[in-house]
């Protein structure tokens, strides 16, 4: 659970530093898939940017109450 909170904290920090939408998504992907227990789907790189963003946003929404 603590790892999820650290992941969200790092994502918030990199979101501030990201200048473009592509940069923001790339940073989020690196952080999410570096988190223990989260596995990158085999077809991830073939998905459109909008779908990848939506999936990461859904994961963040699903974990919003963790650690409270």
N, C-alpha and C positions, 0 to 999 in steps of 0.2 A: 504494500500500500504506500509506503514511504517513497518507493521508486516512482510511482505514478505522480505523486506530488512534486518530486524533483523534476520529472519530465515536464510537467505543466509550467513550473517556474522557469526552466530553461527556455521553453517555447515562448513564454511571454517576453523574456529578455531578448530573444533573437527576433521576435516580431517587431520590436521597437527599432532594431538595427537594420531590418530588411528594407531595401529601397524599392524593390519590385515584387509583384505577385509571385513571379517565378522563384525569386530568391527566398521569399517567405515560405513557399511550399517546400523548396529543397531543404531549408533548415529544419522545418518541421519533420520532414521525412527522416532525415538523419537522426534527429533526437528520438522520434517515436520508435524506429526500428533498432536503435541502439539500446533501448530499454529492455531489461531482462523480462522474458515472458511474452514479448510481442514479436510475432513472426511476420516477415514481409511476404505477402502472397506472391506466387510465382509469376503471375501475370501483371504485377503492379506497374511495371514500366510500359506496358502496352495500353494501360488505361488512360483516358483523356484527363487533362489537368483538372477539369471540373469534378470528375468522379473521385480523383485522388483527394482533392480538397474536401469534398463532401464526406468521404470516409473518415478522414482525420477529424473533421468537425464532429461527426457522429460519435467517434471514440471519445473525444473530449466531453461531449454532452453526457455520454453514458457514465463517465467517471467523475462528473462534477461534484458528487457528494462524498467521494472517497476522501477520508482524512479529516472530515468535519466532525 
